[in-house]
């Protein structure tokens, strides 16, 4: 069996040692090229590392085993891979022919260009966890400026606290499109603090922004937060870790196959903690886009 290893920022070949007990595995480093053969790809890193390689991984079509080794590991946790030893166990099962491979959806973001609302397909980007506009984008921008070790120990929360008191709700329109339809319907048109489009239940290091999200249902879970007094929002923030924020009247939660986001002025769009583009955008789902090795 041949395995390809992709090492994210801060990882070294030493990270491979727990996986190298099986001498039948032949290892190569980096994303396999068109002339290389591989049976599985091991990706060492967090959500940002996964995000940066998604386009290539989708094209390869190989099973991907995520090894949680980043500052944010929400995608790995969504797959049941909480620790490195979980990935080691999953690797052994896969190499033993257990067939522990699952096919999941990925989110897709495409900028909208021109007055006609045409998409820019060549600029489309996959995401594995959650895309966000508004407060979320500003928090991600600040968090990315922190040292890597601090980002991995509550960096998102540390960046959120001061941002809440300086960020104001902005006019935002969210339109949805029904399955098989071409017409867009206005779903939300109000001042909005945050709009999140989720493929997984959590992001930001365990915040359960979309507790009902599933990675194989062909739908995005959309959570929007309207205008909220900053102090109230700060006090209610802990509820996001249990999913109880859905009970707050300013929070709207729904599912959709595709959404469009329009804002009065261009706003940054972040996904998996990485900057993607600016609004207006279309966010959708590509069904069964990625094969993943699970416990």
BALO-170565 format. One record per residue: residue in one letter; x, y, z negated of N, C-alpha, C in turn. Coordinates in steps of 0.001 Angstrom, whole numbers, padded with zeros to 6 digits, always signed. Each point is the difference from the previous one (the first is absolute). Example, Ala and Ser with C-alpha at 12.3 -4.5 7.8 and 13.67 -1.06 7.14 Angstrom:
a+013190-005690-007800-000890+001190+000000+000900+001200+000000/s-000350+001050+000720+000820+001190-000060-000770+001090-000730/
This chain:
x+000847-001199+000000-000847+001199+000000+000880+001247+000000/x-000433+001001+000739+000765+001245+000105-000820+001149-000604/x+000626+000741-000899-000669+001112-000669+000757+001288+000251/x-000719+001059+000271+000590+001324+000182-000270+000829-001252/x+001012+000702-000483-000139+000814-001208+000167+001474+000339/x-000961+000810-000423+000055+001445+000160+000165+000604-001393/x+001086+000712-000217+000292+000584-001299-000341+001479-000009/x-000898+000386-000887-000384+001399-000116+001047+000814-000731/x-000281+001305-000115+000916+000919-000662+000265-000457-001435/x+001283-000065-000368+000364-000393-001351+000163-001496-000186/x-000319-000788+001030+000163-001456-000094+001330-000415+000624/x+000530-001116-000451+001277-000510+000514-000147-001486+000296/x+000959-000580+000729-000058-001443+000280-000114-000861-001253/x+000386+000543-001148-000106-000750-001254-001454-000361-000301/x-000947+000817+000512-001423-000260-000246-000439-001324+000621/x+000773-000511+000951-000350-001241+000677+000291-001240-000837/x+000853+000127-001009+000484-001163-000731-001099-000924-000524/x-001100+000530-000582-001037-000917-000506-000669-000825+001105/x+000121+000461+001257-000658-000683+001112+000940-000958+000743/x+001266-000014-000369+000987-000752+000762+000314-001377-000571/x-000858-000471-000917+000211-001326-000549-000242-001103+001018/x-000916+000267+000938-000289-000987+001041+001022+000151+001126/x+000900-000948+000102+001076+000085+000990-000489-000268+001421/x-001236-000410+000142-000551-000256+001330-000366+001305+000717/x-000047+001099-000762-000385+001284+000588+001228+000694+000570/x-000111+000420+001233+001050+000779+000649-000422+001462-000013/x+000855+000872-000494-000365+001393-000212+000609+000907+001074/x-000782+001031+000346+000525+001101+000809-000494+001290-000618/x+000730+001080+000218-000335+001272-000625-000645+000934+001006/x-001015+000748-000463-000658+000982+000847-001200-000557+000739/x-000704+000878+000710-001178-000397+000774+000443-000859+001170/x-000585-001188+000189+000402-000849+001122-000231+000701+001333/x+000950-000130+000917-000166+000547+001339-000759-000960+000887/x-000242+000414+001225-000779-000819+000927+000700-001321+000309/x+001336-000028-000100+000725-001220+000311+000260-000876-001217/x-000357+000463-001183+000218-000759-001223-001223-000848-000329/x+000257-001123-000642-001084-000847-000453-000055+000042-001519/x-001197+000107-000553-000186-000012-001449-001367-000590-000298/x-000103-000607-001167-001264-000594-000426-000734+000894-000990/x+000752+000859-000680-000586+000864-001021+000895+001214-000190/x-000603+001109-000391+000742+001224-000312-000184+000311-001476/x+001105+000154-000727-000056+000436-001391+000308+001491-000041/x-000889+000763-000593+000176+001443-000051+000146+000422-001452/x+001200+000487-000351+000304+000423-001366-000221+001513-000105/x-000956+000411-000821-000245+001433-000150-001398+000268-000504/x-000346+001288-000008-001319+000411-000451-000899+000361+001164/x-001067+000710-000307-001003+000338+001017+000581+000853+001119/x+000892+000919-000327+000594+000856+001024+000846-000789+000975/x+000777-000958-000507+000822-000844+000873-000882-000823+000929/x-001045-000583-000552-000936-000788+000816-000608+000889+001079/x-000424+001187-000395-000625+000942+000937+000896+000276+001200/x+001277+000207-000251+000913+000370+001070+000257-001136+000990/x-000267-001221-000400+000264-001146+000875-001269-000623+000579/x-001167+000509-000353-001244-000661+000392-000147-000144+001516/x+000335+001053+000738-000146-000066+001453+000772-001160+000598/x+001255-000175-000432+000831-001094+000510-000513-001359-000457/x-000456-000072-001239-000480-001274-000535-001268-000464+000716/x-000873+000938+000323-001216-000357+000737+000356-000555+001379/x+000952+000640+000662+000415-000466+001332+000634-001386-000071/x+000775-000271-001046+000646-001304-000140-001009-001119-000223/x-001020+000294-000792-001026-001003-000275+000452-001113-000926/x+001132+000181-000699+000517-001021-000911-000593+000174-001402/x-000105-001074-000773-000426+000139-001400+001004+000859-000771/x-000507+000869-000842+000840+000920-000777-000172-000311-001487/x+001118-000188-000679-000019-000175-001447+000576+001252-000643/x-000815+000690-000771+000424+001228-000671+000640-000352-001340/x+001152+000601-000262+000679-000158-001286-000057+001364-000692/x-000766+000120-001097-000173+001318-000638+001306+000528-000569/x+000551+001030+000652+001293+000543-000420+000050+001494+000256/x-001157+000677-000102-000042+001425+000289-000526+000803-001169/x-000137+001300+000224-000542+000869-001045-001510-000144-000114/x-000640-000463+001075-001425-000291-000026-000225-001333+000692/x-000670-000916-000664-000169-001355+000539-001473-000410+000029/x-000861+000926+000368-001434-000286-000018-000394-001042+001040/x+000631+000007+001165-000332-000979+001029+000366-001403-000467/x+001188-000141-000585+000415-001306-000517-000970-000484-001072/x-000395+000888-000899-000933-000399-001060-001351-000405+000571/x-000437+000680+001057-001275-000358+000629+000045-001405+000583/x+001204-000463+000337+000174-001348+000538+000261-001029-001099/x+000040+000457-001262+000273-000897-001116+001463-000182-000281/x+000845+000846+000557+001448-000073-000184+000428+001089-000978/x-000110-000268-001276+000257+001002-001022+001479+000139-000315/x+000721-001109+000107+001427-000001-000354+000783-000740+001072/x+001323+000149-000054+000846-000684+000977-000214-001508-000081/x-000159-000519-001215-000184-001453-000139-001279-000484+000683/x-001007+000859+000112-001207-000378+000745+000318-000177+001476/x+000851+000886+000530+000409-000101+001400+000879-001226+000227/x+000853-000309-000979+000849-001192+000114-000871-001254+000070/x-001017-000073-000868-000900-001155-000002-000770-000102+001309/x-000456+001143+000515-000731+000014+001270+000893-000452+001143/x+001277+000393-000039+000961-000392+001037+000213-001513-000018/x+000132-000572-001184+000195-001446-000104-001198-000759+000548/x-001200+000481-000299-001205-000647+000525-000034+000076+001516/x+000327+001173+000535-000009+000176+001459+001011-000933+000665/x+001193-000050-000558+001047-000859+000573-000353-001471-000134/x-000839-000321-000975-000422-001373-000196-001192-000393+000849/x-000452+000939+000845-001108-000311+000900-001376+000113-000617/x-000140+000799-001063-001296+000126-000668-001023+000810+000789/x+000479+000735+000995-000928+000798+000805-000610+001173-000737/x+000739+000542-000970-000512+001117-000800+000196+001333+000725/x-000657+000107+001158+000053+001210+000813-001421+000535+000171/x-000126+001291-000170-001296+000670+000114+000096+001097+001042/x-001073+000231+000741-000031+001085+000983-000829+001149-000557/x+000564+001204+000011-000672+001155-000614-000125+001158+000986/x-000875+000936-000368-000186+001226+000772+001078+001020-000364/x+000197+000961+000899+000811+001177-000289-000782+001240+000370/x+000259+001077-000721-000573+001278+000387+000797+000607+001142/x-000653+000863+000783+000652+000682+001115-000392+001473-000038/x+000992+000877+000135-000232+001449+000048+000443+000525+001360/x-000869+000745+000660+000347+000609+001285-000366+001482-000045/x+000932+000893+000289-000319+001432+000052-000995+000289+001117/x-000809+001019-000206-000936+000469+001025+000579+001265+000611/x+000088+000023+001318+000620+001130+000687-001006+000713+000893/x+000138+001324+000089-000792+000779+000951-001427+000222-000442/x-000642+000942+000670-001369+000360-000330-000976-001123+000304/x+000363-000905+000931-000896-001089+000366-000008-001145-000992/x+000860+000068-000994+000024-001040-001014+000613-001294+000473/x+000946+000059+000935+000638-001211+000516+001050-000507-000985/x+000119-001321-000085+001002-000592-000870+001367+000043+000649/x+001027-000070-000848+001381-000114+000475+000470-001413-000331/x-000375-001000+000834+000242-001398-000355+001458-000345-000209/x+000909+000650+000721+001418-000321-000138+000564+000492-001332/x-000768+000841-000681+000428+000504-001308-000687-000744-001140/x-000790-001022+000321-000724-000747-001022+000969-000735-000915/x-000349-000086-001286+000856-000665-000988-000843-000971-000818/x+000580-001163-000273-000640-000948-000903+000267+000404-001446/x-000921-000401-000887+000287+000085-001432-000573-001235-000678/x+000630-000395-001108-000403-001235-000665-000921+000241-001188/x+000183+001104-000722-000767+000235-001232-001062+001090+000170/x+000404+001245-000209-000964+001100-000048+000559+001221+000714/x-000862+000648+000789+000319+001297+000596-000789+001066-000735/x+000583+001191-000135-000686+001035-000758+000219+001394+000570/x-000986+000863-000249+000040+001400+000414-000411+000856-001187/x+000631+001153-000144-000365+000912-001079+000953-000120-001163/x-000545-000108-001199+000812-000100-001211+001000-001141+000100/x-000451-001109+000555+000862-001176+000130+001252+000306+000814/x-000181+000719+001101+001145+000347+000834+000995+000895-000720/x-000509+000964-000752+000884+000907-000733+000755-000736-001107/x-000693-000930-000675+000662-000777-001051+001088-000886+000604/x-000301-000644+001136+000995-000859+000652+001221+000806+000430/x-000241+001205+000499+001110+000854+000425+000913+000320-001183/x-000607+000325-001125+000807+000325-001180+000711-001237-000546/x-000702-001132-000011+000586-001224-000530+001207-000440+000817/x-000070+000214+001315+001114-000417+000861+001266+000814-000234/x-000134+001138-000663+001167+000820-000311+000719-000471-001261/x-000649-000860-000774+000589-000479-001254+001072-001046+000275/x+000942-000170-000925+000975-001085+000143-000722-001342+000080/x+000597-000946+000747-000657-001276+000238-000356-000718-001302/x+000894+000001-000974-000268-000709-001253-001177+000606-000743/x-000182+001322+000131-001118+000656-000674-001311-000276+000726/x+000049-000071+001345-001203-000349+000758-000508-001377-000397/x+000921-000895-000327-000383-001348-000380-000485-000126-001435/x+000074+001077-000754-000434-000033-001399-000966+001156-000266/x-001094-000017+000731-001057+000987-000227+000162+001287+000764/x+000768-000023+001092+000233+001218+000761-001274+000610+000571/x-000923-000849+000458-001253+000517+000558-000800+000731-001079/x-000085-000599-001175-000747+000620-001108+000670+001300-000433/x+001326-000009-000076+000728+001210-000394-000238+001138+000985/x-000148-000345+001285-000246+001022+001013-001462+000440+000014/x-000890-000908-000391-001433+000311+000038-000390+001037-001040/x+000531-000153-001218-000418+000864-001103+000119+001490+000326/x+001158+000506+000469+000080+001431+000296-000777+000387+001263/x-000149-000943+000944-000676+000316+001256-001490+000240-000209/x-000607-000734-000928-001433+000133-000268-000373+001445-000311/x+000867+000691-000727-000345+001342-000469+000326+001099+001021/x+000582-000366+001119+000324+001012+001011-000683-000267+001337/x-000615-001176+000152-000608-000381+001270-001497+000298-000037/x-000503+000662+001030-001427+000338+000079-000682-000841+001077/x-001275-000296-000219-000777-000750+000993-000051+000777+001315/x+000112-000719+001111+000039+000613+001324-001139-000512+000867/x-000541+000848+000907-001058-000478+000900+000482-001208+000799/x-000801-001051+000026+000400-001224+000704-001244-000703+000526/x+000074-000409+001254-001075-000777+000611+000496-001425+000243/x-000839-000951-000390+000300-001410+000254-001148-000591+000793/x+000317-000497+001179-001006-000589+000881+000251-001497+000112/x-001066-000784+000131+000123-001451+000101-000602-000478+001314/x+000413-001190+000389-000488-000611+001234-000476-001412-000319/x-001218-000313+000407-000574-001304-000286+000648-001075+000863/x-000090-001241-000450+000534-001138+000736-000623-000069+001387/x+000853-000020+001027-000486-000115+001370-000524+001290+000597/x-000071+001069-000793-000513+001273+000501+001116+000939+000419/x-000394+001059+000704+000977+000993+000448-000250+001368-000616/x-001201+000213-000528-000354+001296-000582+000541+000126-001419/x+000365+001236-000346+000509+000285-001332-001096+000643-000840/x-000084-000420-001267-000996+000518-000931+000694+000695-001160/x-000480+001199-000344+000583+000728-001123-000321-000719-001299/x+001025-000403-000722-000205-000695-001272+000255+000920-001184/x+000973+000898+000145+000327+000909-001090+000452+001331+000583/x-000553+001073-000506+000372+001354+000428-000075+000892-001229/x+001082+000066-000731+000013+000739-001260+001440+000319-000390/x+000200+000952-000894+001344+000207-000537+000466-001275-000690/x+001192-000455+000355+000473-001306-000458+001402+000118-000585/x+000168-000618-001167+001326-000036-000622+000865-001078+000623/x-000629-001155+000263+000756-001163+000437-000886-000901+000840/x+000564-000531+001073-000662-001034+000793+000997-001127+000204/x-000366-001209-000425+000884-001166+000109-000670-001066+000854/x+000785-000633+000862-000494-001012+000928+000789-001272-000262/x-000660-000988-000585+000717-001108-000624-000187-001333+000714/x+001121-000699+000120+000017-001391+000448+000200-000928-001188/x+000615+000519-001061+000218-000751-001241-000663+000753-001159/x-000266-000676-001106-000676+000677-001107+000824+001091-000676/x+001340-000179-000063+000813+000922-000782+001065+000698+000841/x+000490+001087-000535+001157+000711+000553+000627+000814-001113/x+001131+000657+000305+000633+000870-000987+000471-000723-001243/x+000295-001301+000110+000492-000735-001157-001089-000560-000885/x-001133-000396+000589-001037-000675-000776-001294+000764-000181/x-000148+001168+000626-001247+000752-000115-001065-000647+000882/x-001097-000402-000603-001035-000766+000694-000980+000958+000682/x+000505+000664+001046-000795+001002+000704-001182-000620+000730/x+000150-001261+000462-001051-000667+000787-000200-001408-000533/x-000663-000144-001141-000079-001301-000665-000691-001093+000813/x-000780+000384+001010-000720-000998+000789+000700-000351+001313/x+001163+000574+000244+000685-000199+001281+000482-001433+000161/x-000136-000518+001219+000504-001322+000371+000823+000142+001270/x+001030-000820+000110+000919+000125+001122-000394-000850+001203/x-001169-000595-000037-000399-000847+001118-001468+000170+000383/x-000576+001167-000320-001413+000216+000306-000231+000917+001191/x+001068+000496+000628-000154+000873+001161-000535+001380-000323/x+000086+000417-001268-000553+001284-000419+001014+000777-000841/x-000095+001326+000106+000710+000884-000921-000926+000321-001158/x+000536+000066-001196-000741+000514-001142+000405+001457-000166/x-000981+000885+000048+000258+001440-000028-000448+000567-001339/x+000884+000714-000662-000315+000651-001269+000330+001481+000119/x-000993+000853-000219+000223+001439+000043-000364+000616-001349/x+000752+001027-000363-000255+000730-001240-000279+001447+000374/x-001192+000474-000330-000386+001371+000313+000635+000998-000947/x-000518+001209+000013+000536+001042-000874-000225-000336-001462/x+001080-000125-000748-000053-000333-001421+000858+001000-000753/x-000482+000433-001142+000804+000865-000858+001321-000709-000323/x+001133+000684+000179+001299-000657-000205+000144-000676-001354/x-000474+000659-001067+000138-000599-001327-000838-001264-000110/x-001207+000029+000574-000856-001185-000010+000656-001137+000785/x+000569+000351+001153+000655-001004+000819+001181-000615-000736/x+000752+000838-000708+001147-000494-000761-000453-000971-001090/x-001087+000337-000670-000502-000854-001083-000574-001313+000535/x-000554+000047+001210-000610-001193+000580+000994-000868+000751/x+001195+000506+000200+000985-000720+000793+000232-001442-000456/x+000085-000279-001308+000261-001390-000423-001041-001000+000498/x-001214+000454+000322-001042-000933+000438+000342-000646+001336/x+000918+000598+000760+000344-000542+001317+000741-001333-000127/x+000594-000262-001161+000722-001254-000185-000945-001185-000245/x-001230+000287-000358-000979-001070-000210-001087-000008+001067/x+000000+001014+000868-001038+000101+001013-001255+000703-000491/x+000003+000487-001241-001195+000654-000553-000223+001401+000564/x+000951+000494+000798-000176+001326+000606-001182+000009+000977/x-000432-001163+000457-001122-000055+000945-001310+000451-000634/x-000043+000050-001322-001218+000426-000697-000112+001516-000113/x+001058+000719+000345-000011+001459-000095-000805+000576+001166/x-000853+000965-000254-000922+000491+001029+000709+000656+001173/x+001187+000560-000224+000733+000651+001088+000699-001003+000929/x-000013-001274-000363+000674-001036+000788-001004-000698+000913/x+000362-000106+001278-000813-000750+000962+000830-001168+000516/x-000649-001154+000124+000695-001227+000395-000837-000738+001039/x+000629-000345+001123-000717-000741+001033+000999-000755+000861/x-000501-000841+000888+000834-000774+000911-000328+000354+001439/x+001009-000074+000853-000213+000301+001415+001106-000648+000829/x-000335-000316+001234+000989-000569+000910+000952+001067+000511/x-000519+001196+000267+000819+001097+000499-000511+001305-000579/x+000919+000921-000283-000388+001323-000481+000841+001055+000699/x-000567+001185+000094+000747+001165+000481+000048+001027-001111/x+001149+000652-000123+000186+001013-001034+000343+001324+000670/x-000810+001016-000284+000228+001332+000553+000087+000990-001152/x+000979+000881+000060+000176+001003-001040+000114+001387+000631/x-000284+001017-000804+000029+001378+000500+001394+000365+000483/x+000996-000429-000724+001398+000197+000380+000697-001361-000073/x+001029-000233+000819+000689-001299-000023+000515-000342-001395/x-000288-001223-000426+000478-000498-001279+000859-001242+000233/x+000990-000197-000863+000863-001165+000106-000781-001277-000282/x+000295-001029+000773-000564-001328-000211+001144-000925-000407/x-000145-000625-001149+000988-000960-000482-000621-001394-000032/x+000817-001023+000216-000453-001383-000119+001122-000823-000596/x-000328-000844-000964+001005-000811-000689+001116+000870-000565/x-000348+001238-000377+000974+000921-000575+000882+000700+001000/x-000253-000203+001314+000840+000583+001053-000804+001003+000828/x+000663+001098+000397-000664+000971+000873-000234-000626+001372/x-001214+000191+000539-000351-000566+001305-000218+001094+001039/x-000905+000938-000288-000332+001049+000960-000844+001042-000726/x-000684+000854+000756-000896+000997-000594-001384-000137+000618/x-001004+000443-000735-001366-000054+000510-000154+000952+001193/x-000981-000317+000892-001030-001043-000065+000537-001362+000401/x-000602-001054-000581+000454-001359+000280-001197-000944+000077/x+000259-001143+000605-000947-001108-000048+000685-001135-000748/x-000719-000585-000947+000530-001106-000794-000888-001213+000221/x+000605-001123+000320-000773-001199+000264+000685-001243-000526/x-000516-001156+000426+000517-001296-000434+000324-000843+001221/x+001142-000669-000044+000294-001030+000996-000117-001348-000693/x-000986-000764+000412-000287-001264-000671+001085-001029+000297/x+000271-000821-001023+000937-001126+000135+001298+000432+000679/x+000560+001118-000463+001179+000572+000653+001310-000613-000463/x+000018-000533-001235+001276-000439-000583-000158-001323-000716/x+000959-000895+000187+000054-001265-000731+000888+000186-001228/x-000482-000407-001158+000776+000161-001228+000060-001326-000754/x+001146-000246-000639+000165-001177-000838-000478+000366-001414/x-000854-000836-000565-000599+000282-001303+000347-001109-000989/x-000208+000233-001285+000296-001046-000990-000814-001263+000211/
